[in-house]
Amino acid sequence: MEEDEDEVDPSLLDKFTYAYLRRFGLGVLRMKPDEFGKTLVGDFLDAVAGYNEQRAEDFKTMISVIRTATYLSTVKKEDNLSMKQFWRLPWDDEGTGQPVSREMYEESMNKASEFFRRAGLI
C-alpha cells in the first residue's frame, strides 16, 4: 500500500510540540519571546530552513578545509593527483541550482501550513 504523501506520520508530531518549537525559536534562532509570538508559521519555517541550510554550508566548509589540509600534507606534486581525485566529496559536482517559482514556493508553504494545522499548532 502506497503512503499518501499528504498524510503526516503521527509519530513525527509527538516531537513538534509548541514548547519544542518555542525552544528552537528562542534558543537556536535567537528570537525574542515577543518576536516568536508574532511570527507567522511560514516565516518561522523559512527561518528554520535558512538555519538548516547555513548549518549544511558550515559543514561543507569544515570538511573542505579538512580535505585541503590532508591533501597538502600527504600528496606530493609528482603524484599528479588533484584534490578531487584524492578525496571526492558528495557536493563536488553540485550545480548552481535552479530558482524556485512562486507557484512552487506557494505549494510548499501550503503543505507546511497544513502540517501545522493537522498538528493542532495553528
Buried (B, 14 or more C-beta within 10 A) or exposed (E): EEEEEEEBEEEEBEEBEEEEBBEBBBEEBEBEEEEBEEBEBBEBBBBBEEBEEEEEEEEBEEBBEEBEEEBEEEBEEEEEBEBEEBBEEEEEEEEEEEEEEEEEEEEBBEEBBEBBEBBEBE
